[in-house]
Amino acid sequence: MSFSLSNIRREEIKRIVVASFEEYNVTCVPINGFEMATKMGVKVIPYSAYNERTQKLLHKKSEDGFSVELVDGTWFIFYNDAMGYGRINHTIMHELGHIILDHTEESDLAEAEARFFAKYALAPPPLIHKYRLQNPSQIAELFEISMQAATYAYEYYQKWYRHSRNNYTEYERRLLHLFENAG
């Protein structure tokens, strides 16, 4: 089931992404979920770190990955390392979205928010514009995301550009400032 976020919530999540980049000093492309997780103190563990029986259980929980918080507040992200880097990085960022957005239970809303968080965090439209990327292939190459994710990012960028016309929001100006010396 597809859950649609309101424009207000999408704007809130974009602000949260930028604030997270500021807090964890994310300032260069490609945006790396592993680096951000490390800066946040989140432990990232590949499925292959476990024996075959445990790996089957992990795959049963999720083919891509999932996050777990221990009683002491320590977060872990477990991920399927048999996938390509772009998909793995997206999975890590998706799970960081759950953590940063403080999701406490699984729901269609939580999944929609984490998907949007990852999409915006890995290829923000203002950065696509800054680097003058003209197609999904260029986006996939610079941001090191899958072609499927790059195609979605390009479609989202086009929609964003039609509406923004270089009238950046306050958080978009902060984002551009963070990345002004990158790439």
C-alpha positions in Angstrom: 0.0 0.0 0.0 1.4 3.4 -0.9 1.0 6.2 1.6 1.2 9.8 0.5 2.8 12.4 2.7 1.3 15.9 3.0 3.3 18.8 1.6 3.7 20.1 5.1 5.3 16.8 6.3 7.6 16.6 3.3 8.8 20.1 4.1 9.4 19.2 7.8 11.4 16.1 6.7 13.5 18.2 4.3 14.3 20.6 7.2 15.2 17.6 9.4 17.5 16.2 6.7 19.4 19.5 6.4 19.5 19.9 10.2 20.9 16.4 10.4 23.6 17.2 7.8 24.5 20.2 9.8 24.7 18.3 13.1 26.8 15.5 11.7 28.9 17.6 9.4 27.8 16.0 6.1 29.3 18.3 3.5 30.3 16.4 0.4 28.9 14.2 -2.3 28.3 11.4 -2.7 26.3 11.4 0.6 27.4 8.3 2.5 24.9 6.7 4.9 27.7 4.7 6.5 29.6 7.9 7.4 26.5 9.5 8.8 25.7 6.4 10.8 29.2 6.3 12.3 29.0 10.0 13.2 25.6 9.3 14.9 27.0 6.4 16.9 24.8 3.9 15.0 26.4 0.4 14.6 26.1 -0.9 11.0 26.4 -4.6 10.6 26.2 -6.6 7.3 24.1 -9.8 7.2 27.3 -11.7 6.1 28.8 -11.1 9.6 26.5 -13.9 10.8 26.3 -17.7 10.1 24.0 -19.0 7.4 21.1 -19.8 9.8 21.1 -16.3 11.3 21.4 -14.8 7.8 18.2 -16.6 6.8 16.4 -15.1 9.9 17.7 -11.6 8.9 16.5 -12.0 5.3 13.1 -13.2 6.7 12.9 -9.9 8.7 13.9 -7.8 5.7 15.5 -8.5 2.3 17.2 -5.0 2.5 17.8 -4.2 6.1 16.3 -2.9 9.4 17.2 -1.0 12.5 16.9 -2.0 16.1 17.3 0.0 19.3 18.6 -1.7 22.4 17.3 -0.9 25.9 20.4 1.3 26.6 19.6 3.5 23.6 22.2 2.0 21.2 21.1 1.7 17.6 22.0 -1.0 15.2 21.4 -1.2 11.5 21.6 -4.7 9.9 21.8 -4.7 6.1 22.0 -7.1 3.2 25.5 -6.7 1.9 24.8 -8.9 -1.2 23.2 -5.9 -3.0 24.9 -3.2 -4.9 26.4 -0.2 -3.1 23.7 2.3 -4.2 20.9 0.1 -2.8 22.9 -0.6 0.4 23.5 3.1 0.9 19.8 3.8 0.3 18.9 1.1 2.9 21.3 2.6 5.5 19.9 6.2 4.8 16.3 4.8 5.0 17.0 3.3 8.4 18.7 6.5 9.6 15.5 8.2 8.6 13.5 5.9 10.9 16.0 6.7 13.7 16.2 10.5 13.2 12.4 10.8 12.7 12.0 8.9 16.0 9.8 6.1 14.6 8.8 3.8 17.4 6.7 1.3 15.5 6.2 0.0 12.0 3.5 1.6 9.9 2.7 2.8 6.4 3.3 6.3 7.5 6.7 5.5 9.0 7.8 3.7 5.8 6.6 6.6 3.6 8.5 9.1 5.8 11.7 7.0 5.8 11.5 6.5 2.0 11.1 10.3 1.5 14.0 11.0 4.0 16.3 8.7 2.1 15.3 10.1 -1.3 15.8 13.7 -0.3 19.0 13.0 1.7 20.8 11.0 -1.0 20.2 13.4 -3.9 18.7 16.7 -2.8 17.2 18.8 -5.7 19.2 21.9 -4.8 22.4 19.9 -5.1 21.3 18.4 -8.4 20.8 22.0 -9.6 24.1 23.2 -8.1 26.0 20.6 -10.1 23.9 21.2 -13.3 23.1 17.5 -13.7 21.0 17.0 -16.8 19.8 13.4 -16.6 19.5 10.3 -14.3 22.8 8.9 -15.5 24.7 12.0 -14.3 22.8 11.9 -10.9 23.5 8.2 -10.5 27.2 8.8 -11.2 27.7 11.8 -8.9 25.6 10.7 -6.0 26.5 7.0 -6.4 22.8 5.9 -6.3 21.1 3.2 -8.4 19.7 4.1 -11.8 16.2 3.6 -10.4 16.8 6.0 -7.5 18.5 8.4 -9.9 15.4 8.4 -12.2 13.1 9.1 -9.2 15.6 11.8 -8.1 15.6 13.4 -11.5 11.7 13.4 -11.7 11.6 15.0 -8.3 14.2 17.5 -9.2 12.2 18.6 -12.3 9.1 19.0 -10.2 11.1 20.9 -7.6 12.7 23.2 -10.3 9.3 24.0 -11.8 8.1 25.2 -8.4 11.2 26.8 -7.0 12.6 28.7 -9.9 15.8 29.4 -7.9 13.8 30.9 -5.0 15.5 28.8 -2.3 13.9 28.2 1.0 15.9 29.0 4.2 16.9 25.3 4.7 17.9 24.9 1.0 20.2 27.9 1.4 21.7 26.2 4.5 22.1 23.0 2.5 23.9 24.8 -0.3 26.2 26.5 2.2 27.1 23.2 3.7 28.1 21.9 0.3 29.7 25.1 -1.2 33.2 23.7 -1.1 32.3 20.2 -2.2 32.8 18.6 -5.6 
